[in-house]
Amino acid sequence: MCGRLGLQQFISAAGCNVNSNTISRGQRRDAKRVAQAQMRQLESSKKRRLEISIATSRAQQEYEKLEGGPSYASGAF
């Protein structure tokens, strides 16, 4: 179990008290997690991540072209 309920069960099993502060912080944390997941599911977010990935790979290719090859290779030195 994860999230707020899992944490509350863990705290209870450890012998500590679960108070209203623990519950409210857990609810805020869960709400934030859900909101971030919903944002990641938007087509605009997916498109932006793809654009960033493509730009990163192009920049790496340009750098390698300028340097004459990869600047680091595992076990090459």
Secondary structure, 3 states (H helix, E strand, C coil): CCHHHHHHHHHHHCCCCCCHHHHHHHHHHHHHHHHHHHHHHCHHHHHHHHHHHHHHHHHHHHHHHHHCCCCCCCCCC
